[in-house]
Amino acid sequence: MAEPLLSFRSIRKSFFGVEVLKGVSLDVGAGRIVGLVGENGAGKSTLMNVLGGVHRPDAGTITWDGRPYAPRGPRDAAAAGVAFIHQELNLFANLSVAENLSIGSMPRVTAGRVRLPFVDRVELRRRAREALAPVDPDIDPDAALGELPPGRRQLVEVARALAASARLIILDEPTTSLTAPEAQRLFALMRRLRAERGVSMIYISHNLEDVLELCDDVAVLRDGGLVSAGPREAYTRGRMIAEMVGRAVAHAPGRVAPARSAGAELLRVEGAARPPWVRGVSLSLRAGEVVGVAGLMGAGRSELARLIFGLDRMTGGRVWVGDEAFTPSPRASIARGLAFVTEDRRLEGLLMDAGIFDNAALAAAERFTFSPLRFLRRRPLRAAVDAAAAAVSLRAAGIARQAARTLSGGNQQKLVLGKWLLTRPSIVLLDEPTRGIDVGAKQEVYQVIEGLAAGGAAVLVISSELEELLGLCDRILVMAAGRITAEFPRERFDREQILAAALRPTATAAEGA
């Protein structure tokens, strides 16, 4: 058997006295794609950060291409041929593709032997075309990166890794923001790099179907330890889930009971508009029901939720909470019992450098202040934060001081949910509430949603996972091109009709009802 390109042996790492890697041993073969799976907090990111020189292991050894490997920082890892493609891409949207590909090594104009302080644009474009050739030669080197669709931005990141002579590429949830065709294009490129260049890859994903389709080998982490590793053929989706969470668990809620009895109308939207994203949308939410919003990327779903909550201003339309019409703004919405969980928890949902307690208290501080001097009543607030953390099954080393950025993705999402539970909302808007979290954390988020509806709240769920909406919701609204094109009650849920409505921007809201 050929010697592996990379070997971890008995790797251990602790933070704040908590051991997050517990003697992990794992091999990555040359020219192999290894699917690394596990719940958020299982240790995947920590293990990769040890490989990348971000963290030093407390114990254990790493072998790279048959030699001892102990990077002192990311620069050492890059020099060895290790490249990372993160879920949040490490690219600069305001720079061109060519500039992004040469960050850190810009070619300079020379006069004889003298290097002048000017960028050599001709050489910059030549380098970019050379780097893009094996990935996607149709990408314009002069295009602003921020103007490219997510799939092509991902390919630029791959091109940058190849230009740096990467022998091992770690891809962390690379398809989260991609359409299905974009994801398939990325997979085709990965297979080609494996076959033609012998590049090894570690593919981290919560999409277990993709892991089974793409990878040569699978490794499962749970609670900082390696549960199993072996060829893909030895794994099924069920086996991976059972090993990840220690029990069998469904991917989606799969509720088969009749729709809940809806109560009084809590929210009404009439003619909400902000062209070109939202064009005259009307909807109603009732107490005790979960309403889903389906649609393709760019349909206007997230933009609609932001308009309702008041993060963006409507150019037309009105919003009522109960019998009261109001002009949405975050402060006015919170005062009327609305909560909004953004799709981007890192940029908009949390203060990443602040502690868990401070983040949780942000939206609910008004409830825990003395008047008129507005002193904060910390003891009851702390008790409420602890209760909210327990309600969402938040797992953390310490509520008081642990920074939000040190939490796993699933626990960050739970913190966002817990923050809003403290406000005791009656209307909850959830935008992609389970994006980028593992199957166990998804189940816990589903339980929170079910609990909100059972408690009489009206819940609006925007999700790109149709199975999720089919399992959770009492009604599904379908959006396309900024409009609601169909509405389906639970007894008439039909995958094909929902997809057809998502592809029919000229349909009327009555169709499918």
Secondary structure, DSSP 4 states (H G I P E B T S, - for coil): -PPPSEEEEEEEEEETTEEEEEEEEEEE-TT-EEEEE--TTSSHHHHHHHHTTSS--SEEEEEETTEE---SSHHHHHHHTEEEE-SS----TTSBHHHHHTTT---EEEETTEEEEEE-HHHHHHHHHHHHTTT-TTS-TTSBGGGS-HHHHHHHHHHHHHHTT-SEEEEESTTTT--HHHHHHHHHHHHHIIIII--EEEEE-S-HHHHHHH-SEEEEEETTEEEEEEEGGG--HHHHHHHHHSS---SS----SPPPPP-SEEEEEEEEEETTTEEEEEEEEETT-EEEEE--TTSSHHHHHHHHHTSS--SEEEEEETTEEE---HHHHHHTTEEEE-S-IIIII--TTSBHHHHHHTTTGGGGB-TTT--B-HHHHHHHHHHHHHHTT---S-TTT-BGGGS-HHHHHHHHHHHHHTT--SEEEEESTTTT--HHHHHHHHHHHHHHHHTT-EEEEE-S-HHHHHHH-SEEEEEETTEEEEEEEGGG--HHHHHHHHT-TT--TTTT-
